[in-house]
Amino acid sequence: MKKTTINAILISIITLMSVSICFLIFCIATRPRYVIVNEPETSAMITEAANLSEELQQQTETPVPNNNAGTPSAGEPPASTMHGKTSARVNIRDAASENAKVLSTVDEGTVFDIIEIQDNGWTKILYEDAEAYISSSFVIITND
């Protein structure tokens, strides 16, 4: 092969690799790193959360017979508490509203106890030994 042919092939390979590297850099630079917490928190609710809300509501409406000493009565909470974690960086609020006071902002993967999954798109949680609220769209039920 001639020297010019080899040079043309090498330049083509280098050009193709340069374009590929630029494309990868662009993809890495534009990927989402976290959810912007200033956006409204009323996006779609997770399907599992809606189903669990109905199940939890049915459990609290149906009285549990007290046949055993270890079985809770109708007024007592169930023995197992639901647990959840955040799916993104999200605000913890003092009421179930976008306009409520922000108590804190927590990172993705923050674990908490779920008190109640409400039908209005909010989940009541136990945060720092007090009741607080988080948008249900950012809740992942873990059921540990």
Residue frames relative to the residue before (quaternion, step in Angstrom):
aa qw qx qy qz dx dy dz
M 1.0000 0.0000 0.0000 0.0000 0.00 0.00 0.00
K 0.5038 -0.6479 0.4850 0.3018 3.47 -1.16 0.64
K 0.6345 -0.5503 0.4022 0.3644 3.48 -1.26 0.55
T 0.6550 0.5174 -0.3186 0.4492 3.62 0.96 -0.78
T 0.6302 0.5261 -0.3340 0.4631 3.59 1.07 -0.70
I 0.6522 0.5029 -0.3076 0.4766 3.58 0.94 -0.86
N 0.6426 0.5167 -0.3166 0.4688 3.60 0.97 -0.83
A 0.6520 0.5149 -0.3168 0.4576 3.61 0.94 -0.84
I 0.6467 0.5092 -0.3124 0.4742 3.60 1.00 -0.84
L 0.6722 0.4949 -0.2999 0.4619 3.60 0.90 -0.90
I 0.6431 0.5072 -0.3229 0.4743 3.59 0.99 -0.79
S 0.6320 0.5263 -0.3294 0.4638 3.61 1.03 -0.74
I 0.6562 0.5023 -0.3073 0.4720 3.57 0.96 -0.86
I 0.6559 0.5054 -0.3075 0.4688 3.59 0.93 -0.89
T 0.6461 0.5152 -0.3185 0.4644 3.60 0.97 -0.81
L 0.6542 0.5113 -0.3038 0.4672 3.58 0.93 -0.91
M 0.6653 0.4929 -0.2994 0.4741 3.60 0.95 -0.84
S 0.6372 0.5286 -0.3266 0.4559 3.60 1.02 -0.77
V 0.6491 0.5013 -0.3108 0.4804 3.58 0.97 -0.85
S 0.6450 0.5217 -0.3168 0.4598 3.60 0.97 -0.83
I 0.6551 0.5060 -0.3059 0.4704 3.58 0.94 -0.85
C 0.6420 0.5144 -0.3210 0.4691 3.60 0.97 -0.83
F 0.6447 0.5160 -0.3185 0.4655 3.59 0.98 -0.82
L 0.6625 0.4985 -0.3068 0.4674 3.61 0.92 -0.84
I 0.6336 0.5180 -0.3287 0.4713 3.59 0.99 -0.79
F 0.6367 0.5237 -0.3194 0.4673 3.58 0.99 -0.84
C 0.6636 0.5060 -0.3034 0.4599 3.62 0.91 -0.90
I 0.6660 0.4906 -0.3030 0.4732 3.57 0.94 -0.84
A 0.6835 0.5019 -0.2939 0.4411 3.60 0.91 -0.87
T 0.7583 0.3913 -0.2164 0.4744 3.61 1.02 -0.69
R 0.4620 0.6744 -0.4690 0.3343 3.63 1.20 0.01
P 0.5000 -0.6520 0.4629 0.3326 3.60 -1.03 0.67
R 0.2818 -0.7757 0.5463 0.1429 3.56 -0.89 0.96
Y 0.7729 -0.1132 0.0998 0.6164 3.59 1.10 -0.71
V 0.5605 -0.5883 0.4605 0.3573 3.54 -1.27 0.28
I 0.4090 -0.6882 0.5393 0.2612 3.57 -0.91 0.88
V 0.3533 -0.7888 0.4684 0.1832 3.58 -0.54 1.17
N 0.5648 0.5974 -0.3949 0.4101 3.62 1.20 -0.11
E 0.5572 0.5899 -0.3968 0.4290 3.60 1.24 -0.24
P 0.6164 -0.5467 0.3958 0.4057 3.61 -1.14 0.49
E 0.3608 -0.7552 0.5170 0.1793 3.54 -1.06 0.83
T 0.5212 0.6607 -0.3991 0.3642 3.59 1.13 0.52
S 0.2832 0.7572 -0.5422 0.2290 3.59 1.00 0.69
A 0.7831 -0.3730 0.2211 0.4457 3.57 -1.31 0.14
M 0.4213 -0.7035 0.5216 0.2355 3.53 -1.07 0.84
I 0.5302 -0.6238 0.4663 0.3352 3.58 -1.04 0.74
T 0.5408 -0.6656 0.4134 0.3060 3.57 -0.85 1.00
E 0.6476 0.5222 -0.3318 0.4448 3.58 0.88 -0.88
A 0.6313 0.5411 -0.3404 0.4391 3.58 0.99 -0.78
A 0.6463 0.5091 -0.3277 0.4645 3.61 0.97 -0.77
N 0.6640 0.4946 -0.3102 0.4671 3.60 0.93 -0.83
L 0.6573 0.5034 -0.3125 0.4658 3.58 0.97 -0.80
S 0.5940 0.5651 -0.3616 0.4438 3.57 1.11 -0.64
E 0.6617 0.4918 -0.3009 0.4793 3.58 0.96 -0.88
E 0.6522 0.5115 -0.3158 0.4618 3.60 0.95 -0.86
L 0.6563 0.5080 -0.3086 0.4647 3.58 0.94 -0.87
Q 0.6446 0.5155 -0.3171 0.4671 3.57 1.01 -0.82
Q 0.6492 0.5031 -0.3170 0.4743 3.61 0.98 -0.80
Q 0.6391 0.5282 -0.3318 0.4499 3.60 0.98 -0.77
T 0.7024 0.4567 -0.2800 0.4686 3.59 0.94 -0.82
E 0.6544 0.5015 -0.3220 0.4654 3.62 1.13 -0.51
T 0.7009 0.4406 -0.2643 0.4948 3.61 1.06 -0.68
P 0.3426 -0.7436 0.5260 0.2302 3.62 -0.60 1.04
V 0.3297 -0.7291 0.5710 0.1837 3.53 -1.10 0.80
P 0.4055 -0.7153 0.4983 0.2751 3.63 -0.69 0.98
N 0.3520 -0.7443 0.5341 0.1920 3.56 -1.04 0.79
N 0.0613 0.8286 -0.5479 0.0975 3.57 0.52 1.24
N 0.7680 0.2559 -0.1305 0.5724 3.58 1.06 -0.75
A 0.5890 -0.5806 0.4249 0.3681 3.54 -1.19 0.50
G 0.7009 0.4784 -0.2706 0.4546 3.62 1.09 -0.65
T 0.5790 0.5815 -0.3772 0.4293 3.60 1.24 -0.19
P 0.4082 -0.7228 0.4913 0.2636 3.62 -0.78 0.95
S 0.4635 -0.6551 0.5146 0.3020 3.58 -1.16 0.57
A 0.7460 -0.4285 0.2669 0.4343 3.57 -1.31 0.13
G 0.7149 0.4664 -0.2673 0.4472 3.60 1.00 -0.72
E 0.6365 0.5403 -0.3305 0.4401 3.59 1.21 -0.36
P 0.5247 -0.6223 0.4622 0.3520 3.61 -1.10 0.57
P 0.5964 -0.5569 0.4165 0.4008 3.60 -1.17 0.45
A 0.6258 -0.5839 0.3733 0.3578 3.57 -1.15 0.67
S 0.7454 0.3461 -0.2163 0.5271 3.59 0.98 -0.77
T 0.2736 -0.7591 0.5749 0.1358 3.53 -0.87 1.00
M 0.4350 -0.6679 0.5266 0.2955 3.56 -1.04 0.73
H 0.1696 -0.7677 0.6127 0.0806 3.51 -1.07 0.83
G 0.0435 -0.7952 0.6044 0.0241 3.53 -1.18 0.53
K 0.1659 -0.7480 0.6250 0.1494 3.49 -1.36 0.04
T 0.5452 -0.6267 0.4495 0.3284 3.54 -1.22 0.48
S 0.3796 -0.7321 0.5248 0.2111 3.55 -1.08 0.79
A 0.7818 0.0875 -0.0448 0.6158 3.58 1.29 -0.18
R 0.6368 -0.4535 0.4168 0.4638 3.56 -1.31 -0.08
V 0.0781 0.8325 -0.5291 0.1447 3.58 -0.56 1.15
N 0.5009 -0.6464 0.4968 0.2905 3.54 -1.28 0.50
I 0.2351 -0.7030 0.6523 0.1583 3.54 -1.18 0.73
R 0.1133 -0.8337 0.5404 0.0123 3.59 -0.67 1.13
D 0.5268 -0.6543 0.4505 0.3023 3.56 -1.25 0.44
A 0.7680 0.1581 -0.1244 0.6080 3.60 1.29 -0.08
A 0.5696 -0.6135 0.4365 0.3296 3.56 -1.27 0.41
S 0.5475 0.5755 -0.4166 0.4421 3.56 0.52 1.22
E 0.5410 -0.6120 0.4674 0.3381 3.55 -1.15 0.61
N 0.6878 0.4803 -0.2707 0.4723 3.56 1.17 -0.56
A 0.4793 0.6812 -0.4326 0.3452 3.60 1.28 -0.07
K 0.6376 -0.5397 0.4015 0.3754 3.52 -1.28 0.48
V 0.3639 -0.7136 0.5594 0.2132 3.58 -0.97 0.92
L 0.2894 -0.7723 0.5455 0.1493 3.56 -0.62 1.18
S 0.7765 -0.1347 0.1450 0.5983 3.54 1.03 -0.88
T 0.2593 -0.7017 0.6280 0.2145 3.53 -1.35 0.20
V 0.1170 -0.8181 0.5626 0.0238 3.56 -0.70 1.11
D 0.5268 -0.6499 0.4613 0.2955 3.54 -1.21 0.58
E 0.6804 -0.4563 0.3877 0.4226 3.52 -1.36 0.24
G 0.7925 0.3114 -0.2371 0.4677 3.57 -1.02 0.85
T 0.4204 0.6928 -0.4818 0.3333 3.60 1.24 0.12
V 0.2802 -0.7841 0.5391 0.1265 3.60 -0.76 1.10
F 0.0621 0.7912 -0.6039 0.0745 3.58 -1.07 0.80
D 0.4792 -0.6240 0.5287 0.3185 3.58 -1.34 0.27
I 0.3056 -0.7458 0.5660 0.1732 3.57 -0.98 0.89
I 0.2754 -0.7534 0.5785 0.1480 3.56 -0.85 1.04
E 0.7910 -0.1378 0.1523 0.5763 3.58 0.84 -1.02
I 0.2406 -0.7192 0.6301 0.1667 3.55 -1.11 0.75
Q 0.2120 -0.8227 0.5200 0.0883 3.56 -0.40 1.24
D 0.5689 -0.6212 0.4352 0.3179 3.56 -1.23 0.55
N 0.6342 0.5642 -0.3271 0.4153 3.61 1.21 -0.31
G 0.6496 -0.5456 0.3151 0.4254 3.61 1.25 0.29
W 0.6605 0.4635 -0.3057 0.5054 3.58 1.27 0.21
T 0.2295 -0.7510 0.6050 0.1314 3.54 -1.22 0.58
K 0.3094 -0.7309 0.5813 0.1794 3.56 -0.84 1.06
I 0.0421 -0.8151 0.5769 -0.0319 3.57 -0.73 1.09
L 0.4232 -0.6305 0.5717 0.3106 3.51 -1.37 0.17
Y 0.0683 0.8010 -0.5846 0.1093 3.56 -0.45 1.25
E 0.8293 -0.0908 -0.0061 0.5514 3.57 -0.59 1.20
D 0.6849 -0.5297 0.2544 0.4308 3.57 0.89 1.10
A 0.6697 0.4080 -0.3199 0.5317 3.60 1.14 0.60
E 0.5448 -0.5994 0.4651 0.3573 3.56 -1.23 0.44
A 0.0610 0.7707 -0.6304 0.0701 3.55 -1.03 0.88
Y 0.3551 -0.7395 0.5394 0.1901 3.56 -1.28 0.18
I 0.0523 -0.7596 0.6481 0.0139 3.51 -1.22 0.71
S 0.5490 -0.6031 0.4546 0.3581 3.57 -1.05 0.69
S 0.4973 -0.6926 0.4413 0.2797 3.59 -0.80 1.03
S 0.5913 0.5893 -0.3729 0.4049 3.59 1.14 -0.46
F 0.7121 0.4110 -0.2537 0.5096 3.60 1.23 -0.29
V 0.5630 0.6086 -0.3756 0.4141 3.60 1.28 0.22
I 0.0977 -0.7428 0.6597 0.0595 3.55 -1.02 0.88
I 0.3263 -0.7430 0.5548 0.1836 3.58 -0.67 1.14
T 0.1873 -0.8125 0.5451 0.0875 3.59 -0.75 1.05
N 0.0938 -0.8425 0.5223 0.0928 3.64 1.12 -0.62
D 0.0323 0.8340 -0.5463 0.0708 3.58 0.69 1.11
